Amino acid sequence: DLLNELTGVDVHAKFKRALLPVGECHLGIERRNLIEICNPEEACFVFMRNRSDGQVHLGVWHNGLCVHLSWEGVKLEPLNILRIIYEINFYRPKL
């Protein structure tokens, strides 16, 4: 919903499996709808792969922070904190 609000583009249909609830995110097939970028851009996807267990987590880059859902609720975190736990890649949707 945040990406839709920021860009005006509804990406739900292209990214159904990536937008599942916390702990159920699956990104494999959705990558065909994405362009990998080197640095974060406003409203891009932030793909986070947990360094310890390999689980994938998804966020959105907004105002210099990653907005993502956790079991505690919505979090806004800088990259230096996220990189302690996750390997990070940035993608923008092919529109």
Secondary structure as the mmCIF struct_conf table of DSSP 4:
data_model
#
loop_
_struct_conf.conf_type_id
_struct_conf.id
_struct_conf.beg_label_comp_id
_struct_conf.beg_label_asym_id
_struct_conf.beg_label_seq_id
_struct_conf.end_label_comp_id
_struct_conf.end_label_asym_id
_struct_conf.end_label_seq_id
HELX_RH_AL_P HELX_RH_AL_P1 LEU A 2 THR A 7
BEND BEND1 GLY A 8 GLY A 8
TURN_TY1_P TURN_TY1_P1 HIS A 12 LYS A 16
HELX_RH_3T_P HELX_RH_3T_P1 ARG A 17 LEU A 19
BEND BEND2 LEU A 20 LEU A 20
HELX_LH_PP_P HELX_LH_PP_P1 PRO A 21 PRO A 21
TURN_TY1_P TURN_TY1_P2 VAL A 22 GLY A 23
TURN_TY1_P TURN_TY1_P3 GLY A 28 GLY A 28
HELX_RH_3T_P HELX_RH_3T_P2 ILE A 29 ASN A 33
STRN STRN1 LEU A 34 ILE A 37
BEND BEND3 CYS A 38 ASN A 39
TURN_TY1_P TURN_TY1_P4 GLU A 42 ALA A 43
STRN STRN2 PHE A 45 ASN A 50
TURN_TY1_P TURN_TY1_P5 ARG A 51 ASP A 53
STRN STRN3 VAL A 56 HIS A 62
TURN_TY1_P TURN_TY1_P6 ASN A 63 GLY A 64
STRN STRN4 LEU A 65 SER A 70
TURN_TY1_P TURN_TY1_P7 TRP A 71 GLU A 72
STRN STRN5 GLY A 73 GLU A 77
HELX_RH_AL_P HELX_RH_AL_P2 LEU A 79 ILE A 85
STRN STRN6 TYR A 86 PRO A 93
#
